[in-house]
Amino acid sequence: MSYPYGPQGYGQPGYPPPGHGYPPPLPPSASGATAIIGGVLAVLCGGQNVLAAAAWASLDPGRLGVTPGKLQFSAIAAGFIAFLLVVGGIVLMCRLTAGRVMVFVGGALALLNLIISSALFGVFSPLSVVGVVLVLATLTLAAVPNTGRWIAARRQQNQAQFPPGPPYQPGPPYGQPAPPYGQPANPNGQGQPPYRPY
């Protein structure tokens, strides 16, 4: 019986079996504008929190009528939020999901920190309003579906560029000739007896 692609579906000698060697077509690329703008805004929000941490550390507790521990806590919290936003913004622009998560967490903590600081210390300046607007814009841009599609498109491109190779087939036992191209090395899982000259 003849097979269209050689015996048992194997191709002609010297040619790969049909369907191998060609990666699947790449998916349509999503625009990264929202993710890149969100990443830049996250870095700006992080820079604003660095300034806030320096401001909290330099304030006089007696002048505000609070304990030094509260100011230190606010400075440490602002520094941690700045770290999350700066690193998350950079990682988001590198098209990694971890950056998106860090921007979400950092933005939520930044809003919470602004609300708590305003309630505890009665400090609400125009800079705070700018901070709230920046954080809300950052969270919105990181949350839109286009940002998620842009991150997912990178994973799909990597999988399309590096498809899994053919299954591994062990070579012939030591001392035996290799089988012809396209034929399994050990069809029954056992090798032939070694060659013994007479």
Secondary structure, 3 states (H helix, E strand, C coil): CCCCCCHHHCCCCCCCCCCCCCCCCCCCCCCCHHHHHHHHHHHHHHHHHHHHHHHHHHCCHHHHCCCHHHHHHHHHHHHHHHHHHHHHHHHHHCCCHHHHHHHHHHHHHHHHHHHHHHHHHCCCCHHHHHHHHHHHHHHHHHHCHHHHHHHHHHHHHHHHHCCCCCCCCCCCCCCCCCCCCCCCCCCCCCCCCCCCCC
